[in-house]
Amino acid sequence: MKTEKHAYEFLVRWDRDGRLSGAHAQFRYVTRDEDGAVL
């Protein structure tokens, strides 16, 4: 078995003055068996 980490989403937020106020990333994990099939 093998588990892979993939980038899923990247969000960026600005405040009312146009300055960067935050960022957030999410990832998804895919687990595959020996034959490569997703579990």
Beta strands, then each sheet from edge to edge (+ up, - down):
strand 1: 2-14
strand 2: 20-32
sheet 1: 1+ 2-
end
